[in-house]
Amino acid sequence: MTTLTASVLKPLIETLARGTFFTVINVKINGETRRYNCRLGVKTYLKGGDLPFSAEEKNLITVFDVFKSEYRNINVATIKELQVRGIKLITDSKPTPHLLTLLN
């Protein structure tokens, strides 16, 4: 069985979280644990311009934090827990086979 690595987790988030709110718990670069209640694809607060780096190359996923009303870049490799559509995934555990079929 496959573990939830960044290469599996990123497409899983993009598939399951499309059009819905979800929660991510990750470890920030300073070692602090952070909980985000967020959504993908929010464009309301965009001010224009491009990021000075490639989010894809840095393995980041851009989300909108609904409580802070700000965009955040989350490093997929530091995600410890994901809750979406009633499913709670912990990255240290192994996913069930039916979750991996959602990626196909």
N, C-alpha and C positions, 0 to 999 in steps of 0.2 A: 504494500500500500504506500502511496505517496504522502510525504509530510507537507504541511502548508509552508512552502518556501515563498519567497518574494515573486518568483516567476509564475507560481500557481495562484498566489493571493491577488495579485494585481488584476488579471483578467476576471477572477471570481468577483472582486469588488465591482468592476465595471459592468459585469453581467447582472449580478443580484441587486446592486444599489441604484441602477438606472431608474430615475423618476421617483425615488423614495428617500425618506430620511433613514440614516443609519448612524451607529455609534462605533467609534474606533478608540481603542486605548493603545497608546504607544509610548515608547521611551524617547524623550527629546534628546538632542545632541548633548545637553548639559547633564544628562542622567535622570532628569525629572520625569515622572510618569504623568501623562496628560490624557484627559478624556475629551473627545470631540463629538459633539452631536452635529452631524453635517449632512450635506447633500452634494451630489455631483451635478454639473451642468448649469449652475446658477450664473446668469449673465447680467442681472439687474444692476449690480454695483460696479461693473467694469468701467474703468476710466480711459481705456485705450492703451496702446503701447504693447510691447512684447517683453517677456522675461529676459533678463540678461544672461540666462543660462538655459540649457535644455533639460526640462523636467524628466524626459524619457531617459537621457543619459545618466542622470543622477538617481534614477529609480524612484521618482517622486510622483505622487498623485495629488492633484490640486482639488481641494474641496472647499465648500463654503461652510464656515462654522456658524450655525444659526443663532447661538447665544451671544457671540461676540459681533455678529454681522460683519465678518471679515473673511477674506480668503486665506487659506492655509495650505502649505505644501507639506505633505506627510511622506516620510521615507517609508516605503512599503516594507523594507527589511526590518524596521523597528516596531512594526505592529505586533502587539501581544494578544489583542482580542478584537473581534469584529462581531457586531450584532446587527443583523439586517433581515427584514421580513420574518421575524420570529425565530431566526436561526442564530445561535451563538457559537462562534468558532474561536477556539483558542489555538494560537499558532504552535504551541508546544505539543499539541495533540495531533492525531491523524484524522483526516476528513473521512466521511462515509463515502462509498463509491458513487452514490447518486448525486452528490454535490459536484463531483468532477465531470459528470456527464453534462452538466449545465454549460460547460465551457465549449462543448462541441456544437 
